[in-house]
Amino acid sequence: MTAPQQVDYADVLRVWQEADAVPQIAHAWLFDHLMPIGGDPLGPAYEGWTLLSALAARTERLRLGLLVTSNRLRPPAVLAKIAATVDVVSGGRLDLGIGAGSRTDIPWARREYDAHGLPFHDAAYAVGALAEACTVIRRLWTEAEPFDFDGTYVQLAGAFGNPKPVQRPHPPFVIGGRAAATLRVVAEHADVWNYPGGDVADAVRRGALLDRYCAEIGRDPASITRSLVLPVAYDDPGATRAAIGRAMEAGFGHIVLSLPAPYPAGVAEWVAGKLIVPSG
């Protein structure tokens, strides 16, 4: 994962193209913020989906996505169109990372919505809107005829998606979040659940809650891949390896390694050699 803030496009492209040639690295991710959430508050932050499409066109193998798209930023039908375009550009390599959006109690998160004239509803609204967005996006990707949708949060008339994504029946849904209400959406809609952070013990507790919600709706919890983001420490690869081991032992087989900038030369090879396949 390369956070597209406080870096140049060339920096991110270099790392992704390098990772594209390293078979041990299966996927690559950006985040979805319109302003920096770390470092210089007036520094550069690239729009995630635009950057993702550019990177999709310059890579060949990696699965790719945003971890995770804020459902607050784009109407879901527009997001479905954007994501289908990226899946086509990538030749069918997109994972749709999506979530309810930043919490209302984080000042740096709130400022980007105010700065772009975007509404910032409370958490209950955001989670309800996320559930409807997943339904709408899936229908736009799979249905052969236009449809209307009269939801609580989303209203569409004559909605239709063309082109469809390359992947069939559709790109996987990777839903991020840890709140109980969000986990209910995960149980219903996700192919992959991403726990947003590196606290393995809490991730296990939240995973047990997800299992319960799956049981309530008759879904096999094992059908949802468990995903976790772990920070990388360039000066202490042993600590990162140990965290990877703990996460995998806890059932998290989809590991996202968050690379801090600036990115060292050859960082993808370093990840493969020091973290994924330790030498010695």
C-alpha positions as CSV (number, residue, x, y, z in Angstrom):
1,M,0.0,0.0,0.0
2,T,1.3,3.4,-1.0
3,A,-0.6,6.3,0.5
4,P,-0.7,8.9,-2.4
5,Q,0.2,11.9,-0.1
6,Q,3.4,13.9,0.3
7,V,4.8,12.0,-2.7
8,D,5.1,12.5,-6.5
9,Y,3.3,10.4,-9.1
10,A,6.7,9.1,-10.3
11,D,7.4,7.8,-6.8
12,V,4.2,5.7,-6.6
13,L,4.5,4.5,-10.2
14,R,8.1,3.3,-9.6
15,V,7.0,1.2,-6.6
16,W,4.0,-0.2,-8.4
17,Q,5.9,-1.2,-11.5
18,E,8.6,-2.7,-9.4
19,A,6.1,-4.7,-7.4
20,D,4.4,-5.8,-10.6
21,A,7.5,-7.7,-11.4
22,V,7.8,-9.4,-8.0
23,P,5.5,-12.5,-8.0
24,Q,5.4,-12.7,-4.2
25,I,3.4,-9.5,-4.1
26,A,-0.2,-10.2,-5.2
27,H,-1.9,-6.8,-4.9
28,A,-1.3,-3.1,-4.5
29,W,-3.4,-0.4,-2.9
30,L,-3.9,3.4,-2.6
31,F,-6.1,5.2,-0.1
32,D,-9.0,7.6,-0.7
33,H,-8.5,11.1,0.7
34,L,-8.7,14.4,-1.0
35,M,-6.3,16.2,1.4
36,P,-3.3,14.9,3.4
37,I,-4.0,13.0,6.6
38,G,-0.4,13.2,7.7
39,G,2.5,15.5,7.3
40,D,2.1,18.9,5.7
41,P,-1.6,19.7,5.7
42,L,-1.1,21.7,2.5
43,G,1.0,19.0,0.8
44,P,0.0,17.0,-2.3
45,A,-2.7,14.3,-2.1
46,Y,-3.8,12.6,-5.4
47,E,-7.4,11.7,-6.1
48,G,-7.4,7.9,-5.7
49,W,-9.5,6.6,-8.6
50,T,-7.8,8.8,-11.1
51,L,-4.4,7.7,-9.9
52,L,-5.5,4.1,-9.8
53,S,-6.6,4.2,-13.4
54,A,-3.2,5.6,-14.4
55,L,-1.4,2.8,-12.5
56,A,-3.7,0.2,-13.9
57,A,-2.6,1.2,-17.4
58,R,1.1,1.0,-16.4
59,T,1.0,-2.4,-14.7
60,E,0.1,-5.9,-15.9
61,R,-0.2,-8.4,-13.1
62,L,-1.0,-6.9,-9.7
63,R,-4.6,-6.8,-8.4
64,L,-5.3,-3.3,-7.4
65,G,-7.7,-1.0,-5.6
66,L,-8.4,1.7,-3.0
67,L,-8.3,0.7,0.6
68,V,-10.9,1.9,1.0
69,T,-13.1,4.2,-1.1
70,S,-15.1,6.6,1.0
71,N,-18.7,6.1,0.0
72,R,-19.2,9.7,1.1
73,L,-17.2,11.1,-1.8
74,R,-19.0,9.9,-4.9
75,P,-22.6,8.9,-5.7
76,P,-22.7,5.1,-5.9
77,A,-23.8,4.9,-9.5
78,V,-21.0,7.3,-10.5
79,L,-18.6,5.1,-8.5
80,A,-19.8,2.0,-10.3
81,K,-19.0,3.6,-13.6
82,I,-15.6,4.7,-12.5
83,A,-14.8,1.3,-11.1
84,A,-16.0,-0.6,-14.1
85,T,-13.8,1.7,-16.3
86,V,-10.7,0.8,-14.1
87,D,-11.5,-2.9,-14.3
88,V,-11.6,-2.6,-18.1
89,V,-8.3,-0.6,-18.2
90,S,-6.7,-3.1,-15.9
91,G,-7.9,-6.1,-17.8
92,G,-9.9,-7.4,-14.9
93,R,-7.6,-6.8,-11.9
94,L,-9.8,-4.5,-9.8
95,D,-10.9,-5.2,-6.2
96,L,-13.5,-2.7,-5.1
97,G,-12.4,-1.5,-1.8
98,I,-15.2,0.5,-0.2
99,G,-16.3,1.7,3.3
100,A,-18.6,4.1,5.0
101,G,-16.0,6.9,5.1
102,S,-14.0,8.7,7.8
103,R,-15.4,8.9,11.3
104,T,-17.0,12.2,12.3
105,D,-14.8,12.6,15.3
106,I,-11.5,12.9,13.3
107,P,-10.8,16.6,12.5
108,W,-8.4,16.0,9.6
109,A,-11.0,13.7,8.0
110,R,-13.8,16.3,8.4
111,R,-11.8,19.1,6.8
112,E,-11.6,17.5,3.4
113,Y,-15.3,17.2,3.1
114,D,-15.9,20.8,4.1
115,A,-13.1,21.9,1.7
116,H,-14.8,20.2,-1.2
117,G,-18.4,21.1,-0.4
118,L,-19.3,17.5,0.4
119,P,-21.9,16.6,3.0
120,F,-20.7,14.8,6.1
121,H,-23.6,12.8,7.6
122,D,-23.5,11.0,10.9
123,A,-22.2,7.4,11.2
124,A,-25.6,5.8,11.1
125,Y,-26.5,7.6,7.8
126,A,-23.1,6.6,6.4
127,V,-23.4,2.9,7.1
128,G,-27.0,2.8,5.8
129,A,-25.8,4.5,2.6
130,L,-22.9,2.1,2.3
131,A,-25.3,-0.9,2.3
132,E,-27.5,0.6,-0.4
133,A,-24.4,1.6,-2.4
134,C,-23.2,-2.0,-2.5
135,T,-26.6,-3.2,-3.7
136,V,-26.7,-0.5,-6.4
137,I,-23.1,-1.0,-7.6
138,R,-23.6,-4.8,-7.9
139,R,-26.8,-4.3,-9.9
140,L,-25.2,-1.8,-12.2
141,W,-22.4,-4.3,-12.9
142,T,-24.6,-7.3,-13.5
143,E,-28.1,-6.4,-14.7
144,A,-28.8,-6.4,-18.4
145,E,-31.7,-3.9,-18.3
146,P,-32.2,-0.4,-16.8
147,F,-33.8,-0.3,-13.4
148,D,-35.1,2.2,-10.9
149,F,-34.0,2.2,-7.3
150,D,-35.9,4.0,-4.5
151,G,-33.9,3.6,-1.4
152,T,-33.6,5.5,1.8
153,Y,-30.3,7.1,0.8
154,V,-30.1,6.4,-3.0
155,Q,-32.7,7.1,-5.6
156,L,-32.1,6.2,-9.3
157,A,-34.3,6.3,-12.4
158,G,-33.3,4.3,-15.5
159,A,-30.0,3.3,-14.0
160,F,-27.9,1.2,-16.3
161,G,-24.2,0.3,-16.4
162,N,-22.3,-0.1,-19.7
163,P,-19.6,-1.2,-20.1
164,K,-19.7,-3.9,-17.5
165,P,-16.6,-4.9,-15.6
166,V,-14.3,-7.5,-17.2
167,Q,-14.6,-9.7,-14.2
168,R,-17.6,-12.0,-13.9
169,P,-19.9,-11.8,-12.2
170,H,-18.3,-8.7,-10.9
171,P,-15.1,-7.5,-9.1
172,P,-14.7,-8.6,-5.5
173,F,-16.1,-6.3,-2.8
174,V,-13.5,-5.5,-0.2
175,I,-15.3,-3.7,2.6
176,G,-13.3,-2.0,5.3
177,G,-14.4,-1.2,8.9
178,R,-14.5,-2.4,12.4
179,A,-17.8,-0.9,13.8
180,A,-20.6,-3.3,14.6
181,A,-23.0,-1.7,12.1
182,T,-20.4,-1.8,9.3
183,L,-19.7,-5.5,10.1
184,R,-23.4,-6.2,9.4
185,V,-22.9,-4.7,5.9
186,V,-19.7,-6.8,5.5
187,A,-21.6,-10.0,6.4
188,E,-24.2,-9.3,3.7
189,H,-22.0,-7.9,0.9
190,A,-18.3,-8.5,1.2
191,D,-16.0,-11.0,-0.5
192,V,-13.1,-9.6,1.6
193,W,-13.3,-7.9,5.0
194,N,-10.5,-5.4,5.7
195,Y,-9.7,-4.5,9.3
196,P,-8.3,-1.0,9.2
197,G,-5.3,-1.2,11.4
198,G,-2.7,-3.5,12.8
199,D,-4.3,-4.5,16.2
200,V,-4.5,-8.2,15.7
201,A,-6.2,-8.9,19.0
202,D,-9.0,-6.4,18.3
203,A,-9.2,-7.7,14.7
204,V,-9.8,-11.2,16.1
205,R,-12.6,-9.9,18.4
206,R,-14.2,-8.0,15.5
207,G,-13.9,-11.1,13.3
208,A,-15.8,-13.2,15.9
209,L,-18.6,-10.6,15.7
210,L,-18.6,-10.8,12.0
211,D,-18.9,-14.6,12.3
212,R,-22.0,-14.1,14.4
213,Y,-23.6,-11.7,11.9
214,C,-22.9,-14.1,9.1
215,A,-24.6,-16.9,11.1
216,E,-27.7,-14.7,11.6
217,I,-28.2,-14.3,7.9
218,G,-27.2,-17.9,7.0
219,R,-23.9,-17.1,5.3
220,D,-20.7,-19.2,5.8
221,P,-18.2,-16.9,7.6
222,A,-15.4,-18.8,5.8
223,S,-16.7,-17.3,2.5
224,I,-15.3,-13.9,3.6
225,T,-11.6,-13.5,3.3
226,R,-10.0,-11.7,6.3
227,S,-7.7,-8.8,5.5
228,L,-5.4,-6.7,7.7
229,V,-3.2,-3.6,7.2
230,L,0.2,-3.7,8.8
231,P,2.8,-0.9,8.9
232,V,6.2,-1.6,7.5
233,A,9.3,-0.5,9.5
234,Y,12.3,-0.4,7.1
235,D,14.7,-0.4,10.0
236,D,13.1,-3.3,11.8
237,P,11.9,-6.0,9.4
238,G,11.8,-8.5,12.1
239,A,9.0,-6.7,13.9
240,T,7.0,-6.5,10.7
241,R,7.6,-10.2,10.0
242,A,6.4,-11.1,13.5
243,A,3.2,-9.0,13.0
244,I,2.6,-10.8,9.7
245,G,3.0,-14.2,11.5
246,R,0.5,-13.2,14.2
247,A,-2.0,-12.0,11.7
248,M,-1.8,-15.1,9.6
249,E,-2.1,-17.4,12.6
250,A,-5.2,-15.4,13.5
251,G,-6.8,-16.3,10.1
252,F,-5.9,-13.1,8.2
253,G,-4.5,-14.4,5.0
254,H,-4.9,-11.1,3.0
255,I,-2.0,-9.0,4.3
256,V,-1.6,-5.4,3.2
257,L,1.8,-3.9,4.0
258,S,1.7,-0.1,4.3
259,L,4.9,1.4,3.0
260,P,6.0,4.7,4.5
261,A,7.3,7.4,2.2
262,P,9.9,8.2,1.0
263,Y,10.2,4.8,-0.7
264,P,13.7,3.3,-0.8
265,A,15.1,2.2,-4.1
266,G,14.2,-1.4,-4.7
267,V,11.6,-1.4,-2.0
268,A,9.4,-4.1,-3.6
269,E,12.3,-6.5,-3.8
270,W,13.2,-5.7,-0.2
271,V,9.6,-6.5,0.9
272,A,9.7,-9.8,-0.9
273,G,13.1,-10.7,0.5
274,K,12.8,-9.4,4.1
275,L,9.1,-9.7,4.9
276,I,7.4,-12.3,2.6
277,V,10.3,-14.7,2.1
278,P,12.8,-13.9,4.8
279,S,16.4,-14.7,4.0
280,G,18.6,-16.8,6.2
